[in-house]
Amino acid sequence: MGVLGSIFTWWNGATIGTNWALRGKTRAGEDSLGNVYYQGGVDMNGIPRRWVIYSGANDASRVPPEWFGWLHHQVEALPDQSLPPPRRWQKPAQPNQTGTANAFRPAGALEKGGHRAAATGDYEAWTPGE
């Protein structure tokens, strides 16, 4: 990204102001998606401040669950120090698919033809006054 892009756009990565604010902060780690995490300073309640700098588009659903817990102070230690290794049956986290071709579309959705299965007879309409 060029200098002008980093000044005026926030959706493609960190701006110059964000990079300036991260001076002197400690790099905490990096996740499997390439997002970089920082910690430094404290807020007005004395809680340590934590940041994520996304690799690519700024989309909060691209933060893996283990790092989400660290960012929101649900765990204090870094994920690689405090969490057990992933189990064989665990699938990797996926970003939000809403608005993409991979989004879930139930039967009856306009993108699937707009037809849904007929009612099964287990519904009885309510009539006022009964």
C-alpha positions in Angstrom: 0.0 0.0 0.0 1.3 3.4 -0.9 1.9 6.3 1.5 -1.4 8.0 0.4 -3.3 4.8 0.8 -2.0 4.3 4.3 -2.9 7.9 5.3 -6.5 7.8 4.0 -7.7 4.2 4.0 -8.2 2.1 7.1 -10.0 -0.9 5.5 -6.8 -2.3 3.8 -4.6 -2.4 6.9 -3.2 -0.1 9.5 -3.0 3.6 8.8 0.0 5.8 9.5 -1.7 7.0 12.7 -2.2 3.4 13.9 1.4 2.6 13.2 2.5 5.7 15.0 0.4 4.8 18.0 2.0 1.4 18.2 5.5 2.8 18.7 6.8 1.5 22.0 4.2 -1.3 22.3 5.2 -4.9 22.7 4.5 -7.3 19.8 2.6 -10.2 21.5 2.5 -12.6 18.6 1.0 -13.5 15.2 -1.7 -16.0 14.3 -2.0 -18.5 11.5 -3.8 -15.9 9.3 -0.9 -13.4 9.5 -2.6 -11.0 11.9 -0.2 -9.3 14.3 -1.1 -8.6 18.0 0.3 -5.9 20.3 0.1 -5.0 23.9 1.2 -1.9 25.8 0.0 0.8 28.1 -3.1 0.6 30.3 -6.6 2.1 30.0 -8.2 4.3 32.6 -9.2 1.2 34.7 -5.6 -0.1 34.7 -6.3 -2.9 32.2 -3.6 -3.5 29.6 -4.5 -2.3 26.1 -4.4 -4.9 23.3 -4.5 -4.4 19.5 -4.7 -6.5 16.4 -3.3 -5.4 13.0 -5.0 -7.4 10.3 -3.2 -8.8 7.3 -5.5 -7.8 4.6 -9.1 -6.6 5.0 -10.1 -5.4 8.4 -12.7 -8.0 9.4 -13.2 -8.9 13.0 -14.3 -12.4 12.1 -10.8 -13.1 10.9 -9.5 -13.2 14.5 -9.2 -16.9 15.6 -11.0 -17.8 18.8 -7.8 -18.2 20.9 -6.6 -14.7 20.0 -10.1 -13.3 20.5 -10.0 -14.6 24.1 -6.6 -12.9 24.6 -7.8 -9.6 23.0 -10.8 -9.4 25.3 -8.9 -10.4 28.5 -10.7 -13.8 28.8 -7.2 -15.3 29.2 -4.2 -13.4 30.4 -1.4 -15.6 28.9 -0.7 -15.7 25.2 -2.7 -18.5 23.4 0.4 -20.6 22.6 1.4 -20.6 26.3 -2.0 -21.1 27.9 -4.0 -23.3 25.5 -3.6 -27.0 24.8 -2.7 -27.9 21.2 -5.8 -28.3 18.9 -7.5 -31.7 18.8 -7.6 -33.8 15.7 -11.3 -33.3 15.3 -11.2 -29.5 15.6 -11.7 -27.6 12.4 -9.9 -24.3 11.8 -11.9 -21.1 12.3 -13.4 -19.6 9.2 -14.2 -15.9 8.6 -17.8 -14.8 8.3 -19.2 -15.9 4.9 -22.2 -13.6 4.8 -22.5 -11.8 1.5 -20.2 -14.3 -0.3 -21.0 -17.2 -2.6 -20.3 -19.5 0.4 -23.0 -18.0 2.6 -25.6 -20.3 4.0 -28.9 -20.1 2.0 -31.8 -22.2 3.4 -34.4 -23.8 1.3 -36.8 -21.0 0.2 -34.2 -18.4 -0.2 -34.4 -16.4 -3.4 -30.9 -17.4 -4.3 -32.0 -21.0 -4.3 -35.1 -20.5 -6.4 -37.5 -19.2 -3.7 -39.4 -22.5 -3.2 -39.6 -24.1 0.1 -41.1 -27.4 1.2 -44.8 -27.5 1.8 -46.1 -27.3 5.4 -46.2 -30.7 7.1 -49.5 -30.2 8.9 -48.0 -29.8 12.4 -49.0 -26.1 12.5 -52.3 -24.9 13.6 -53.1 -21.2 13.0 -54.4 -19.1 15.9 -57.8 -17.4 15.5 -58.6 -14.5 17.8 -61.4 -15.0 20.2 -61.0 -18.8 20.5 
